[in-house]
Amino acid sequence: MQTTKKYTTWESLPDTLTAQHIAEFLGISRRRVYELFQRQVEHGGIPHFSIGTSKRVEKSDFKKWIVRLKEKSEVNQ
């Protein structure tokens, strides 16, 4: 049985995201998301905050992060 992604549009994402939300939205593994949490934002890392040991990302910060990556990609082409 094939499962479909629950989070496929901006509107489907909650205001505060988990690594699972981001992984489903981007089509990457949760492990990769956690690797991106480890990077500094200036070096392509996802901006986040911690609640205990859990990592969370504001939807607006995630959207800005994607825009920055796209702009950086366009400059390097």
CNS distance restraints for C-alpha pairs under 8 A (distance, minus, plus):
assign (resid   5 and name CA) (resid  24 and name CA) 6.14 0.50 0.50
assign (resid   5 and name CA) (resid  25 and name CA) 7.57 0.50 0.50
assign (resid   6 and name CA) (resid  12 and name CA) 7.56 0.50 0.50
assign (resid   6 and name CA) (resid  24 and name CA) 7.35 0.50 0.50
assign (resid   7 and name CA) (resid  12 and name CA) 5.43 0.50 0.50
assign (resid   7 and name CA) (resid  13 and name CA) 5.84 0.50 0.50
assign (resid   7 and name CA) (resid  21 and name CA) 6.62 0.50 0.50
assign (resid   7 and name CA) (resid  24 and name CA) 6.07 0.50 0.50
assign (resid   7 and name CA) (resid  25 and name CA) 5.28 0.50 0.50
assign (resid   8 and name CA) (resid  12 and name CA) 6.61 0.50 0.50
assign (resid   8 and name CA) (resid  13 and name CA) 7.87 0.50 0.50
assign (resid   8 and name CA) (resid  24 and name CA) 7.50 0.50 0.50
assign (resid   8 and name CA) (resid  25 and name CA) 5.37 0.50 0.50
assign (resid   9 and name CA) (resid  13 and name CA) 6.80 0.50 0.50
assign (resid   9 and name CA) (resid  25 and name CA) 7.50 0.50 0.50
assign (resid  13 and name CA) (resid  17 and name CA) 7.33 0.50 0.50
assign (resid  13 and name CA) (resid  21 and name CA) 7.22 0.50 0.50
assign (resid  13 and name CA) (resid  59 and name CA) 7.53 0.50 0.50
assign (resid  14 and name CA) (resid  59 and name CA) 7.14 0.50 0.50
assign (resid  15 and name CA) (resid  58 and name CA) 6.07 0.50 0.50
assign (resid  15 and name CA) (resid  59 and name CA) 5.05 0.50 0.50
assign (resid  15 and name CA) (resid  60 and name CA) 7.74 0.50 0.50
assign (resid  16 and name CA) (resid  56 and name CA) 6.39 0.50 0.50
assign (resid  16 and name CA) (resid  57 and name CA) 5.64 0.50 0.50
assign (resid  16 and name CA) (resid  58 and name CA) 4.74 0.50 0.50
assign (resid  16 and name CA) (resid  59 and name CA) 5.72 0.50 0.50
assign (resid  17 and name CA) (resid  21 and name CA) 5.77 0.50 0.50
assign (resid  17 and name CA) (resid  22 and name CA) 6.78 0.50 0.50
assign (resid  17 and name CA) (resid  56 and name CA) 5.52 0.50 0.50
assign (resid  17 and name CA) (resid  57 and name CA) 4.95 0.50 0.50
assign (resid  17 and name CA) (resid  58 and name CA) 6.16 0.50 0.50
assign (resid  17 and name CA) (resid  59 and name CA) 6.33 0.50 0.50
assign (resid  18 and name CA) (resid  22 and name CA) 6.48 0.50 0.50
assign (resid  18 and name CA) (resid  55 and name CA) 6.58 0.50 0.50
assign (resid  18 and name CA) (resid  56 and name CA) 5.14 0.50 0.50
assign (resid  18 and name CA) (resid  57 and name CA) 6.54 0.50 0.50
assign (resid  19 and name CA) (resid  23 and name CA) 6.00 0.50 0.50
assign (resid  19 and name CA) (resid  30 and name CA) 5.76 0.50 0.50
assign (resid  19 and name CA) (resid  33 and name CA) 5.96 0.50 0.50
assign (resid  19 and name CA) (resid  34 and name CA) 6.93 0.50 0.50
assign (resid  19 and name CA) (resid  55 and name CA) 7.23 0.50 0.50
assign (resid  19 and name CA) (resid  56 and name CA) 7.29 0.50 0.50
assign (resid  20 and name CA) (resid  24 and name CA) 6.11 0.50 0.50
assign (resid  20 and name CA) (resid  30 and name CA) 5.87 0.50 0.50
assign (resid  21 and name CA) (resid  25 and name CA) 6.12 0.50 0.50
assign (resid  22 and name CA) (resid  26 and name CA) 6.01 0.50 0.50
assign (resid  22 and name CA) (resid  30 and name CA) 7.82 0.50 0.50
assign (resid  22 and name CA) (resid  33 and name CA) 7.14 0.50 0.50
assign (resid  23 and name CA) (resid  27 and name CA) 5.57 0.50 0.50
assign (resid  23 and name CA) (resid  28 and name CA) 4.89 0.50 0.50
assign (resid  23 and name CA) (resid  29 and name CA) 5.43 0.50 0.50
assign (resid  23 and name CA) (resid  30 and name CA) 5.30 0.50 0.50
assign (resid  23 and name CA) (resid  32 and name CA) 7.96 0.50 0.50
assign (resid  23 and name CA) (resid  33 and name CA) 6.40 0.50 0.50
assign (resid  24 and name CA) (resid  28 and name CA) 6.75 0.50 0.50
assign (resid  24 and name CA) (resid  29 and name CA) 7.88 0.50 0.50
assign (resid  28 and name CA) (resid  32 and name CA) 6.63 0.50 0.50
assign (resid  28 and name CA) (resid  33 and name CA) 7.45 0.50 0.50
assign (resid  29 and name CA) (resid  33 and name CA) 6.58 0.50 0.50
assign (resid  30 and name CA) (resid  34 and name CA) 6.29 0.50 0.50
assign (resid  31 and name CA) (resid  35 and name CA) 6.27 0.50 0.50
assign (resid  32 and name CA) (resid  36 and name CA) 6.28 0.50 0.50
assign (resid  33 and name CA) (resid  37 and name CA) 6.31 0.50 0.50
assign (resid  34 and name CA) (resid  38 and name CA) 6.47 0.50 0.50
assign (resid  35 and name CA) (resid  39 and name CA) 6.88 0.50 0.50
assign (resid  36 and name CA) (resid  44 and name CA) 7.27 0.50 0.50
assign (resid  36 and name CA) (resid  45 and name CA) 4.72 0.50 0.50
assign (resid  36 and name CA) (resid  46 and name CA) 5.69 0.50 0.50
assign (resid  37 and name CA) (resid  45 and name CA) 5.60 0.50 0.50
assign (resid  37 and name CA) (resid  46 and name CA) 5.34 0.50 0.50
assign (resid  37 and name CA) (resid  47 and name CA) 7.08 0.50 0.50
assign (resid  37 and name CA) (resid  48 and name CA) 7.01 0.50 0.50
assign (resid  38 and name CA) (resid  45 and name CA) 6.77 0.50 0.50
assign (resid  39 and name CA) (resid  43 and name CA) 6.37 0.50 0.50
assign (resid  39 and name CA) (resid  44 and name CA) 6.65 0.50 0.50
assign (resid  39 and name CA) (resid  45 and name CA) 4.41 0.50 0.50
assign (resid  39 and name CA) (resid  46 and name CA) 7.43 0.50 0.50
assign (resid  40 and name CA) (resid  44 and name CA) 6.68 0.50 0.50
assign (resid  40 and name CA) (resid  45 and name CA) 5.02 0.50 0.50
assign (resid  40 and name CA) (resid  46 and name CA) 7.75 0.50 0.50
assign (resid  41 and name CA) (resid  45 and name CA) 4.17 0.50 0.50
assign (resid  41 and name CA) (resid  46 and name CA) 5.88 0.50 0.50
assign (resid  41 and name CA) (resid  47 and name CA) 5.88 0.50 0.50
assign (resid  44 and name CA) (resid  69 and name CA) 7.39 0.50 0.50
assign (resid  46 and name CA) (resid  57 and name CA) 7.95 0.50 0.50
assign (resid  46 and name CA) (resid  62 and name CA) 7.05 0.50 0.50
assign (resid  46 and name CA) (resid  65 and name CA) 6.64 0.50 0.50
assign (resid  47 and name CA) (resid  57 and name CA) 6.62 0.50 0.50
assign (resid  47 and name CA) (resid  61 and name CA) 6.63 0.50 0.50
assign (resid  47 and name CA) (resid  62 and name CA) 7.20 0.50 0.50
assign (resid  47 and name CA) (resid  65 and name CA) 7.51 0.50 0.50
assign (resid  48 and name CA) (resid  55 and name CA) 6.43 0.50 0.50
assign (resid  48 and name CA) (resid  56 and name CA) 5.52 0.50 0.50
assign (resid  48 and name CA) (resid  57 and name CA) 4.58 0.50 0.50
assign (resid  48 and name CA) (resid  58 and name CA) 7.23 0.50 0.50
assign (resid  49 and name CA) (resid  55 and name CA) 5.74 0.50 0.50
assign (resid  49 and name CA) (resid  56 and name CA) 5.41 0.50 0.50
assign (resid  49 and name CA) (resid  57 and name CA) 6.39 0.50 0.50
assign (resid  50 and name CA) (resid  54 and name CA) 5.53 0.50 0.50
assign (resid  50 and name CA) (resid  55 and name CA) 4.56 0.50 0.50
assign (resid  50 and name CA) (resid  56 and name CA) 6.08 0.50 0.50
assign (resid  51 and name CA) (resid  55 and name CA) 6.33 0.50 0.50
assign (resid  51 and name CA) (resid  56 and name CA) 7.34 0.50 0.50
assign (resid  57 and name CA) (resid  61 and name CA) 6.84 0.50 0.50
assign (resid  57 and name CA) (resid  62 and name CA) 6.59 0.50 0.50
assign (resid  58 and name CA) (resid  62 and name CA) 6.30 0.50 0.50
assign (resid  59 and name CA) (resid  63 and name CA) 6.22 0.50 0.50
assign (resid  60 and name CA) (resid  64 and name CA) 6.29 0.50 0.50
assign (resid  61 and name CA) (resid  65 and name CA) 6.09 0.50 0.50
assign (resid  62 and name CA) (resid  66 and name CA) 6.37 0.50 0.50
assign (resid  63 and name CA) (resid  67 and name CA) 6.35 0.50 0.50
assign (resid  64 and name CA) (resid  68 and name CA) 6.19 0.50 0.50
assign (resid  65 and name CA) (resid  69 and name CA) 6.30 0.50 0.50
assign (resid  66 and name CA) (resid  70 and name CA) 6.21 0.50 0.50
assign (resid  67 and name CA) (resid  71 and name CA) 6.17 0.50 0.50
assign (resid  68 and name CA) (resid  72 and name CA) 6.06 0.50 0.50
assign (resid  69 and name CA) (resid  73 and name CA) 6.06 0.50 0.50
assign (resid  70 and name CA) (resid  74 and name CA) 6.20 0.50 0.50
assign (resid  71 and name CA) (resid  75 and name CA) 6.32 0.50 0.50
assign (resid  72 and name CA) (resid  76 and name CA) 6.35 0.50 0.50
assign (resid  73 and name CA) (resid  77 and name CA) 6.42 0.50 0.50
